Amino acid sequence: MEKEVFQGLKKVFEQNIEAALITICSVLGSTPRKPGTKMLVFPDGTTVGTIGGGCGEAEARREALNVLTSRKTKLHSLNMTADLAQDEGMVCGGLMGLLIEYLGPQTPAEQIKFYQDYLAALENQKSPYLLTVLEAPEKQLIGKKLFTSNTGEALGDLGLEQLNQTGLDYAQNPIKYSKPVLITLDTEFAPLEGSGSKASYRLLLEPPSSSVELLILGAGHIALPLAAMAKILGYEITVVDDRPSFANAGRFHMADRVICDDFATALDTLTISPETFVVIITRGHRYDKVCLRKIITQQTAYVGMIGSRRRVNALKAELEKEGIPKQLLQKLYSPIGLNIGAETPEEIAVCILGELIKVQKGV
């Protein structure tokens, strides 16, 4: 869940106001956003988040306003291949399945409590995996939810005990999902492979991605445009450097956290998770080595380090001699960023972010 939508949902429940929550639950063909993407629509027509913009989003917004009027959750199929989309310059040509949920004072108390618990689990880094019923022969089950967290608790109810158990089997699978997954089941709750058979039940499984963390190690000239551009893209940014004149909140006003301390000490205090993207752009070889030694043995989404191939290979060889396994060092992205001929700090920041997006999207 993107940070602005997360904050919007907190506002809905804290202030007891109405909103419609749109979730992309399936896509077919070319679409601007992927399953799991969410957008909030308020009664005055204002929105938080985006499912892609253009006339497709405008139609989804209209449907969300209808849901706010009826106060009934619904599924909606958004056809982006229509003539209207072409007339308005839409470049996408696919279909999006949307779940549009009513949230507000008329929502049952147990559903409000469920969402509050789910948001708290996200905020407290309990890594909740969220399951939502999208299709079922029993129409009253559509929209029912359940989540499981890293503490082992499971909250919510999908409406059928067998459905709960099957969903939990997926959510608690040791092979964790990094992207939303559409689970299709037959009448006996067995998984369906391929598209030959029609599903009796469909569930959306969403991993705990309330925000994407970017840890920038080094607060030099590249770090400034990198942090600024990453903020626009929605990253939660932490900057670390040991120089007060570089690592300060005035210089990095866009960052969520600025730490001025010895790199090793700072890294010992930070929580590094599989959702953390790490960029090492310190001012010298020995600082790079300190950071890489600390980071490379941890589970991360990405580790990239600036430097020439010769310098980076020499550093990796040093760490291997010191006992760091070669297979761990092989996950390092270096030279960092996409090869676009970047020269200026701003261009280098663009090429780094391009690589981060490529890794994040799995392409």
Phi, psi and omega in degrees: 000130181291150189301318184292326177289319176304312179295323178296320178294321176301318179298318180303314185278327179290324183259000178055052180247167182270147172198158172250130180257117178262129175234126173288120183252343176201154176222150175218125182084206184271117179226153184287331181230167188247168178306143182097341178295139185232155176214138176259139176236129181259161184304331179277004178092351178289154184228158172230128184085178180209145173253014173135350178077187176069196185289333177298314178293325179297320178294317179299321179297318178298316179296323178296321178294325175295320177297321178296328178287315183279337184060034180232128177294145180212162170259142180222134177262120183258110181268111182261015178257001184294161179300325181301318181296320180294319180298327184267009174086015178295132180264352179271154181221037184243189178242141176235130172269129184240137167258122181243114186252138172278133174229136179161193184301334181272358177289137178305143185303322182292329178288319177298315179298322179299311181297320178297319178294321180294315179296322178294322178295321176296314184294327183266015175055044175269007175050057181285137172257122187259131176246134179228134176282123179255331182211138179197148175300328177271098189300336180291349179277340184298127181095350178291149190224158176207144173224152176235144184240176182286357175272355179094352181282151175230123182239145180105184184201127178272000173102337178225137183300319180295325179291319176302312184294318179296317178298318179294326177300321177289311186295330183262011178300134180298336174274094187288148180269136178258352179226157175302143183233135175267119181259122179247133185230151176272189184295339179263011179068023176269144181297142176259130178259135178075192185244016183287329183247148179279133181286140171273325180231139172231133178237145172256122177255119183246125178286167184278080181241067180293333176199158177256124185267134174241117178256114181257114180260104187117126186246035182279205189292327179286327184299324182298302178294330178297313179295318182296314180290321180296325179296319178300325181278356174096011178288149170268117196251131170239131179244133180233134173199158181261008181253114182302328181288343178256312184267087177212155185294334178293317180286320181249061181293339181277346184282151177282332181206134176236124182243120176254101183194167171306137185303314182297317180295315180299316182294331177292337182266347185269147174266115178259127184236171176296351177261006183267128173260128185243127178241119181258108181223053181284181186269003182188165185305314186290330176286321175303317183295317178301313182294314183295319179300320181288324190272321194295336180274356182259158177282121180223164174282332186191140169227119178234147181222135180284153178140159178290159178302317182298314182292319181292318179297323178295319180294318178297322179296320178298315182291326178295320177296331180275002174108002177284123181302139183300323182294332176288319180294335181289345180278356179289132174269110179194135001302142188286146172087166176287145181279093180239016180072029183293142180231312183282162177305320180294318179294321178295321177299319178297316183291327176294312180297324176302318179292319178300316180295319179299315179293316182299322181276351179070036180245000000 
